[in-house]
Amino acid sequence: MVLKLRLGRWRCHNNQCMRKTFVERLSSSVAPFARRTSRVAELVRLFCHAAGGRVSERLLARLAMQVSDNTILRHFKNYARGVGDAQPIRMVGIDDWCWRRGDRYGTIIVDLERRKVIDVLPKRSVEETATWLKRHPEIEIVS
């Protein structure tokens, strides 16, 4: 499905204002500059979390959502970066993450209390994981 939208654009007549034009914002269903609705982006993220990149690409294609495996993984990684909580992280689970089977592996870090992905590290190395853990001294338990 392709949505074609016509939005209002206004000009600011205040000379002190840095922005000269303003565009009408949509509801929370569409993020600014997004190529997908929030609902489709969530489906892409959930498929990636459950099945990985290539498998999700094939499954989403069967559901008429053409998304490449690289885009699926990028969505997942951006979501993992953006997930923030005011409460400190106490318990984490660390596991390998396969970017490309047999070729590239990364590290996925999950908050075990909230059951959410905290971060996805691009490499599977002790040094990088240790550096990440040093930046989060509030962590008490690592699994």
Secondary structure, 3 states (H helix, E strand, C coil): CCCCCCCCEEECCCCCCCCCEEECCCCCCCCCCCCCCHHHHHHHHHHHHHHCHHHHHHHHHHCCCCCCHHHHHHHHHHHHHHCCCCCCCCEEEEEEEEEECCCEEEEEEEECCCCEEEEEECCCCHHHHHHHHHCCCCCCEEC
